[in-house]
Amino acid sequence: MRLQSREPEADPVEHIIAWHDGDSRAAIETLMEDIQHLRLQLALATAAMGRGFTRGWLPTETRGDVEEQDPCNAKA
């Protein structure tokens, strides 16, 4: 069996900066707008879904340990 060569994965940071013609500030501004949009979408989804659908789990805007947030992984 012959090994297939893989193309190197593209650097997402370089791709974002290149998309903005090398303007790092514009890239950051776009990412901040995306974050704001996604937070709004998360708030709408949270308000629309029932607690029974997710067994009591609710999404949060902050990062954290997944095990701490998931009640199914709670230690007795």
C-alpha positions as CSV (number, residue, x, y, z in Angstrom):
1,M,0.0,0.0,0.0
2,R,1.4,3.3,-1.0
3,L,1.3,6.3,1.4
4,Q,-0.6,9.2,0.0
5,S,1.0,12.6,0.5
6,R,-1.2,15.1,2.4
7,E,-1.1,18.7,1.7
8,P,-0.3,20.8,4.7
9,E,-3.3,22.2,6.5
10,A,-3.9,25.9,5.9
11,D,-3.3,28.2,8.8
12,P,-6.7,29.7,9.6
13,V,-5.2,32.9,11.1
14,E,-3.2,33.5,8.0
15,H,-6.2,32.9,5.8
16,I,-8.3,35.4,7.8
17,I,-5.6,38.1,7.6
18,A,-5.1,37.4,3.8
19,W,-8.9,37.7,3.3
20,H,-8.6,41.2,4.7
21,D,-5.6,42.1,2.5
22,G,-3.1,41.9,5.4
23,D,-5.1,44.3,7.6
24,S,-5.0,42.6,11.0
25,R,-7.3,45.2,12.6
26,A,-10.0,44.6,10.0
27,A,-9.7,40.9,10.5
28,I,-10.2,41.3,14.3
29,E,-13.1,43.6,13.7
30,T,-14.8,41.0,11.5
31,L,-14.2,38.3,14.0
32,M,-15.7,40.5,16.8
33,E,-18.8,41.1,14.7
34,D,-19.0,37.3,14.1
35,I,-18.8,36.7,17.8
36,Q,-21.5,39.2,18.5
37,H,-23.8,37.6,15.9
38,L,-23.2,34.1,17.3
39,R,-23.9,35.3,20.8
40,L,-27.2,36.7,19.7
41,Q,-28.0,33.4,17.9
42,L,-27.1,31.5,21.0
43,A,-29.3,33.7,23.1
44,L,-32.2,33.2,20.7
45,A,-31.7,29.4,20.6
46,T,-31.5,29.3,24.4
47,A,-34.7,31.2,24.8
48,A,-36.5,29.0,22.2
49,M,-35.5,25.5,23.4
50,G,-37.1,23.7,26.2
51,R,-35.1,22.5,29.2
52,G,-36.4,18.9,28.7
53,F,-34.9,18.9,25.2
54,T,-31.4,19.2,26.6
55,R,-32.0,17.4,30.0
56,G,-31.4,20.6,31.9
57,W,-28.3,21.6,30.1
58,L,-28.1,25.2,28.9
59,P,-25.4,26.7,26.7
60,T,-23.2,29.5,28.1
61,E,-21.3,32.3,26.5
62,T,-18.2,31.6,28.6
63,R,-15.6,28.9,28.1
64,G,-15.1,26.3,30.7
65,D,-14.4,22.7,31.3
66,V,-16.9,20.6,29.4
67,E,-17.2,18.1,32.3
68,E,-18.2,20.9,34.7
69,Q,-20.9,22.1,32.4
70,D,-22.4,18.7,31.4
71,P,-24.7,17.4,34.1
72,C,-24.5,13.9,32.6
73,N,-20.8,13.8,33.5
74,A,-21.4,15.0,37.1
75,K,-19.6,12.9,39.7
76,A,-21.8,11.5,42.4
